[in-house]
Amino acid sequence: MDLYFSPLACSLASRITVYEAGAEANFVRVDTRAGRTADGADYRAINPKGLVPALRTDEGEVLTENAAILQYLAERFPEAGLAPTGFERHRLRQWLSFIGSELHKYVFTPLLSPKTSSEARTVATEAARDRFAYLNGHLAGREWLLDSFSVADAYLAAVLNWAQAVKFDLAAYPAVAAYRDRLRARPAVARALGEEFALYQPA
């Protein structure tokens, strides 16, 4: 399968998931600004939205949107135990929705964009405090978002990595900070972060 990514973007979650599953994928780097893959192909012919990640399955189907791809990978490699069953699967979807909408889009997208006005940046920062307080409360006394590591943790690993870039201090959220450290200590997360950080650095 082909996984289309940009270094340290939210597509990092898919790389982490592949490594957690002990699976293999062809990682295809994308310049989202130019709309081209590393070999010069038109990325919008693969994903018309021009965003990462995108996944081309072994059967040739293309899937987009982080939450959809992560759940596909969890189901493709069930032996890795990256998605719970029964009612807990709904809890997984709940966390994927929270991370995608409340943290990724509402908080970090405006904070990471140089085009964001100072007023919008203030709103996003205030929203971050509320959402991280909620997250901190949930993680107090817990190791992972659910009872075991899941694709939701892989997604949150990618998102929490942006806190340093926008200078959002996690010191006020000790349970989140400890969780971030646990994430970074996992071999799959450390491998994925190391590889993409190296790719992100200018030549």
GIVEN-V499325 format. One record per pair of residues at least 4 apart in sequence whose ideal C-beta (glycine too) atoms are under 6 Angstrom apart, sorted by the first residue. I is the first residue (numbers start at 1). GAP is how many residues later the second one is. D is the distance in Angstrom with one decimal. If there is no record, write none. Layout:
I&GAP&D  I&GAP&D
//
This chain:
1&24&5.2  1&56&5.3  1&57&5.4  2&24&4.8  2&26&5.4  2&54&4.1  3&11&5.4  3&22&4.6  3&24&5.3  3&52&5.6  4&24&4.9  4&26&5.1  4&48&5.6  4&49&5.9  4&50&4.2  5&6&3.7  5&22&5.8  5&47&5.3  5&48&5.7  6&24&5.4  6&26&5.6  6&46&4.9  7&189&4.4  7&192&4.1  7&193&3.9  8&188&5.1  8&192&5.0  9&43&5.3  10&56&5.3  10&148&5.1  11&41&4.2  11&42&3.6  12&146&4.0  12&180&5.9  12&184&5.7  13&141&4.5  13&142&4.3  13&145&4.4  14&39&4.9  14&55&5.5  15&177&4.4  16&138&4.2  16&141&6.0  16&172&5.5  16&173&5.4  16&176&4.6  17&53&5.8  17&56&4.7  17&134&5.4  17&137&4.9  18&5&4.9  18&7&4.9  19&169&3.7  19&172&5.6  19&173&5.8  20&60&5.8  20&168&4.4  21&56&3.8  21&59&4.0  23&54&5.5  28&9&5.4  29&9&4.2  30&7&5.5  30&13&5.2  30&22&5.4  31&5&5.3  32&18&5.8  35&8&5.2  35&9&5.1  35&15&5.4  36&4&5.7  36&7&5.8  37&4&4.4  37&6&5.4  44&4&5.4  44&6&5.3  46&8&5.7  47&7&4.2  47&17&5.2  53&16&5.6  54&10&4.9  55&8&4.7  55&14&4.9  56&6&5.3  57&4&4.6  63&5&5.7  63&6&5.5  63&9&5.9  67&29&4.2  67&33&5.6  70&81&3.9  72&4&5.9  74&8&4.2  74&9&3.6  74&77&5.0  82&68&5.5  82&69&5.0  83&9&5.7  83&67&5.9  84&4&3.5  84&5&5.6  84&8&6.0  85&4&6.0  91&55&6.0  92&58&5.7  92&60&5.6  95&50&5.0  95&57&4.0  96&56&5.4  97&4&5.9  98&4&5.0  99&4&5.2  99&56&5.0  99&57&5.3  99&60&5.8  100&4&5.1  101&4&5.5  102&4&5.3  102&29&5.2  103&4&5.2  103&56&5.2  104&4&5.8  104&55&5.5  105&4&5.0  106&21&5.8  107&17&5.3  107&20&5.6  107&21&4.6  108&4&5.6  108&54&4.9  110&6&4.4  110&10&5.3  110&14&4.3  111&13&5.2  111&55&4.2  116&4&4.9  116&5&5.1  128&4&5.8  128&40&5.9  132&4&6.0  132&41&4.9  135&41&5.6  136&37&4.1  136&39&4.7  136&40&5.0  139&36&4.1  139&37&6.0  139&40&5.0  140&35&4.4  144&5&5.1  144&9&5.2  145&7&4.9  145&8&5.6  146&4&5.1  149&4&5.1  156&4&5.8  157&26&4.5  157&32&5.2  160&20&5.0  163&5&4.4  163&7&5.8  170&6&5.4  170&7&4.3  183&6&5.1  184&5&6.0  193&4&5.8
//
